[in-house]
Amino acid sequence: MSGEIDIYGVYVPNLLALMVATLLVSLVVRRVLAFLGVYALVWHRGLFDIALYVVLLQGMSLLSQWWLS
């Protein structure tokens, strides 16, 4: 497996594609958490959002490795 994805002749690193996909998933998860009122229990929303993004990025990375193998 190469470290790049070909999108109409433009080579994009796998990590960049995963980061964009994770950003979209993160936006949805954050909306759901805000709707459920979870942020009322969080001390620092910005730190929580960054930690959530990192956890989701790791999950997407593991999922992509499993999917492509």
C-alpha positions as CSV (number, residue, x, y, z in Angstrom):
1,M,0.0,0.0,0.0
2,S,1.4,3.4,-0.9
3,G,1.2,6.4,1.3
4,E,-0.8,8.4,-1.2
5,I,-4.3,8.5,-2.7
6,D,-4.8,9.6,-6.3
7,I,-7.7,12.0,-6.7
8,Y,-8.0,13.0,-10.3
9,G,-4.3,13.1,-10.8
10,V,-3.5,14.9,-7.5
11,Y,-1.7,12.8,-5.0
12,V,-3.0,13.3,-1.5
13,P,-1.3,11.8,1.6
14,N,-3.4,9.1,3.4
15,L,-3.2,11.0,6.6
16,L,-4.6,14.2,5.1
17,A,-7.5,12.3,3.6
18,L,-8.1,10.7,7.0
19,M,-7.9,14.0,8.8
20,V,-10.5,15.6,6.5
21,A,-12.8,12.6,6.9
22,T,-12.4,12.7,10.6
23,L,-13.2,16.4,10.7
24,L,-16.5,15.7,9.1
25,V,-17.3,12.9,11.5
26,S,-16.1,15.1,14.4
27,L,-18.6,17.8,13.4
28,V,-21.5,15.4,13.5
29,V,-20.4,13.9,16.8
30,R,-20.0,17.4,18.3
31,R,-23.5,18.4,17.2
32,V,-24.9,15.2,18.8
33,L,-23.0,15.8,22.0
34,A,-24.2,19.4,22.2
35,F,-27.8,18.3,21.6
36,L,-27.5,15.7,24.4
37,G,-26.1,18.3,26.8
38,V,-22.8,16.5,27.4
39,Y,-20.9,19.8,27.1
40,A,-22.5,20.9,30.4
41,L,-20.4,18.3,32.1
42,V,-17.1,19.2,30.4
43,W,-14.7,21.6,32.0
44,H,-13.0,23.0,28.9
45,R,-14.8,22.5,25.6
46,G,-11.9,23.3,23.4
47,L,-9.6,20.7,25.0
48,F,-12.4,18.2,24.9
49,D,-13.0,18.7,21.2
50,I,-9.3,18.3,20.4
51,A,-9.1,15.1,22.5
52,L,-12.3,13.8,20.8
53,Y,-10.7,14.6,17.3
54,V,-7.5,12.7,18.2
55,V,-9.5,9.7,19.4
56,L,-11.7,9.7,16.3
57,L,-8.6,10.1,14.1
58,Q,-7.0,7.1,15.7
59,G,-10.2,5.1,15.2
60,M,-10.5,6.1,11.6
61,S,-6.9,5.2,11.1
62,L,-7.4,1.7,12.5
63,L,-10.6,1.3,10.6
64,S,-8.9,2.2,7.3
65,Q,-6.1,-0.2,8.0
66,W,-8.6,-3.0,8.6
67,W,-10.7,-2.0,5.5
68,L,-7.7,-2.0,3.2
69,S,-6.1,-5.2,4.3
